Amino acid sequence: MTTIDPELLAILVCPETHQSLALAAEAEVARVNERIASGAQRTVAGAEVLEPVDGGLVREDGRVLYPIRQGIPVLLVEEGLVLEG
């Protein structure tokens, strides 16, 4: 499971809405990776996601997950992953 220093997590926000971010649960990361494997996962910009994520940071409203790859959060608006439901 991916971890983020709690002090860092406390200051990270969504680059688009400035909502707080929380570390994604393992089950959510697994669902995202299943959608990636099936070709169904899209970024906020509409691009298909091709590489699985190691973890993620979920926006407070639960609509976007920012991927964590190789221990680094990717906090670019266009790289955010649209979450279903």
Phi and psi in degrees as a GROMACS rama.xvg file:
@    title "Ramachandran Plot"
@    xaxis  label "Phi"
@    yaxis  label "Psi"
@TYPE xy
-76.1361  139.87  THR-2
-125.868  153.635  THR-3
-129.5  139.267  ILE-4
-53.755  127.542  ASP-5
-56.2299  -34.401  PRO-6
-68.0362  -38.578  GLU-7
-67.5153  -45.5259  LEU-8
-58.8863  -34.9612  LEU-9
-65.1332  -24.2796  ALA-10
-104.377  -10.9207  ILE-11
-75.2575  137.519  LEU-12
-137.229  163.125  VAL-13
-62.0356  129.468  CYS-14
-68.0097  -17.2895  PRO-15
-93.1645  -51.4961  GLU-16
-105.769  -12.5208  THR-17
66.8204  17.9416  HIS-18
-71.1  154.548  GLN-19
-68.6346  159.921  SER-20
-120.535  147.424  LEU-21
-129.504  149.571  ALA-22
-64.154  130.502  LEU-23
-69.5791  141.611  ALA-24
-67.5268  153.141  ALA-25
-55.57  -37.8515  GLU-26
-63.9183  -38.7443  ALA-27
-67.5438  -42.2954  GLU-28
-61.6669  -40.8535  VAL-29
-63.1396  -42.0759  ALA-30
-62.892  -43.2864  ARG-31
-61.0099  -45.9132  VAL-32
-65.77  -31.6543  ASN-33
-65.1285  -42.8355  GLU-34
-65.9201  -36.4572  ARG-35
-62.9223  -47.2642  ILE-36
-61.0125  -33.1002  ALA-37
-88.0128  -3.65133  SER-38
83.0059  11.0619  GLY-39
-96.0488  -12.3081  ALA-40
-82.9791  131.251  GLN-41
-122.015  153.424  ARG-42
-84.257  171.718  THR-43
-58.1394  -33.663  VAL-44
-77.877  -5.99643  ALA-45
95.2041  1.05102  GLY-46
-80.0685  146.376  ALA-47
-70.366  138.79  GLU-48
-92.4181  128.455  VAL-49
-105.868  -26.0567  LEU-50
-109.02  136.29  GLU-51
-64.4464  158.786  PRO-52
-102.158  151.719  VAL-53
-84.6325  -24.9733  ASP-54
-175.369  -169.746  GLY-55
-166.929  162.799  GLY-56
-115.557  121.435  LEU-57
-96.3596  131.497  VAL-58
-65.0413  150.189  ARG-59
-51.0471  -36.9394  GLU-60
-80.4571  -3.61768  ASP-61
74.8736  11.7664  GLY-62
-96.0694  -19.0434  ARG-63
-136.598  140.362  VAL-64
-118.974  125.993  LEU-65
-91.7815  124.396  TYR-66
-70.1951  151.356  PRO-67
-113.452  122.701  ILE-68
-126.565  125.983  ARG-69
53.5175  38.9803  GLN-70
80.62  2.45269  GLY-71
-114.159  122.059  ILE-72
-68.5256  133.31  PRO-73
-99.8249  95.8914  VAL-74
-101.501  57.7604  LEU-75
-110.806  130.668  LEU-76
-51.5538  -48.1668  VAL-77
-69.3962  -15.977  GLU-78
-93.4077  -6.76488  GLU-79
-60.9248  145.215  GLY-80
-102.309  129.093  LEU-81
-72.6061  126.99  VAL-82
-96.4123  141.628  LEU-83
-81.1676  147.133  GLU-84
